Amino acid sequence: MQNPQAPASAPADPGFKLPGDSSAPAGQTTREADGTLSTQAPIEVAPVLGAPAADTSSRDLAIGGAVFLVLLIVYFFVRNAYVHHLVVKRVAPSTAGSAGWLLFVGLSFVSAAAVLALINASKFLTLAITAPLVAIGLVALGAALFVGRR
């Protein structure tokens, strides 16, 4: 028995197809004589080779800049505490100040590399960008420890 509310010929096609589905009915994805697809065919967009995986939005850059600014403020207080610590250890105040600024610069460069890597690793985590930042930061941190020992 048939259901009296259902139409006599219910379509078996649900009305949508997955991309690459080989069971698509004939006539929906047709090619014209010149080789172009008809308007009924879905358009597939292929990713460009070498393009970054995710584009860096201005919101991500603003958040990264704010985090970097907060880190700089924290590093300034760390610098002051390090200078005070060196002066208490009987290091000359001018030498302690130089060591403190080297510590500030070293921490700033290393954290700049880390923040850029967190913003967009596929774009900023390259040898040309990250290596100089980390190298200058580590040299400054080493110099801060060396200058602070005198």
Secondary structure, DSSP 8 states (H G I E B T S, - for coil): ---SSS-SS--S--S---TT-TT--TTSS-B-TTS-B-TTS-------TT--SS---HHHHHHHHHHHHHHHHHHHHHHHHHHHHHHHTT--HHHHHHHHHHHHHHHHHHHHHHHHHHH-HHHH-SHHHHHHHHHHHHHHHHHHHHHHT-
